[in-house]
Amino acid sequence: MKKRLITLCSTFIFCVGVQAQEFTPKQLEQVKQVRENALNSDLSWQLLESITTEVGPRLPGTENDKKAVAWAVEQFEALGFDKVWTEPATFPHWRRYHESARIITPSEQPIHLTALGNSVSTPEQGITGEVVLFETLDELIAAPQDSLKNKIAFINYRMNRHVDGNGYGPAVRARNNGAVEAAKKGAIAYMMRSVSTTEHRFAHTGGSHYQPGVNKVPATAISNPDADQLERLISSGHSVSVNINVQSEDLGEGTSYNVIGEVTGSEFPNQYVLIGGHLDSWDLGTGALDDGAGVALTMAAAKHIKAVAQPKRSIRVVLFAAEELGLWGAKAYFERHAKSLGNIVAAAESDFGAGLIYGFESNVTANALPIVRAIAKQLAPLNIEYIRANAAHGGPDLIPLRERLNAPIFALHQDGTDYFDYHHTANDTLDKVDPIKLKQNTAAYAVFAMMAANSKNKITNK
Ligand SMILES: [Zn+2]
């Protein structure tokens, strides 16, 4: 017992010792100052208001997307970043022109529908068919071959609400693959209950894809109340037919740009902390939560750091292009920088709205945990808990990085309880963002990035 106590104590003293060595008292004082400055600054809000108001929706390949790239370059320069540059990324360019739908039988009435990204058009007068309801994608996959000839496949899967958004993954399968599976059974169109946690009548768009050799049918989503209406009609025994009208266009390959702003490190300029979000958005709303917030708060965080002290390592704010259409900017970035990915000492993306950050989690080797604990200590005053699982995945744009190497990835977990009420809808607008919560997010990213850039030892995950 006595021996165990001694071991625990010496481990504790060792840990405290390492933490103290990683950061000087002066550095910790600067961290505190940056945290306070961020909490008292409107900068992230100003940036968010500017991009959502002066640019608005930012579907890749549109004029607005070009404006967003120019906006980001201009803002980075105005904020005094040491280096600002763009890197091209190509993506499949798709455009939405018109969409509408109505129930034809048993009683004519409009329904609120949106085309999923990449959806093909219907004929000009739309496409009409009887609706066949499936509760899940798997149920559709299990349907007999050719059982949906001249019919519209409808997946009625309802997403559940959770603080960490864990209902999204299971629900999004039907968005990604539903149209392909429907076409395989002979359907003329595909419709799904939106990937949504709310009862407003905005339909939620999102990425979908086709498969070579499988007929491309229009891919759509309807709002929750409209899905409820169809469910009631069908379950009471009616034959329900719907007319769907989608006018869209596949414009071939498009090009957009990742925009990168760097605060250059004073000692190790090649090593860098990567923070950021994605610059593009869907076309229905103004992309305030997804992902104007992530763009604005990471830009502001780096600016707050630079204003107090130049970091030892660089901080790169990467605003990824064309995330919504399939992580195209991220794929281009990590391909282009494939040979120097080991220079990334920490990476975190903000792409989950603007709810309060409640948890901080790492994915690093054990020898870097003292640095992580020291960062967690400085995040605690922001009511952020240290999550010790050490299994952070980071945001979607970090997926291509994770596929390439075991990078030191961090997660600043946001409360996403209501994120999927607005996500990918016309209702994703600035008023959904709480300025106070945005400040907390900004302060958290500033503390994290500053400390990851300044630790005595480099954070590793090898
Ligand atoms: Zn996003």
Residues whose N, C-alpha, C, O or C-beta is under 5 A from the ligand:
A	BS01	ZN	D290 D291 D351
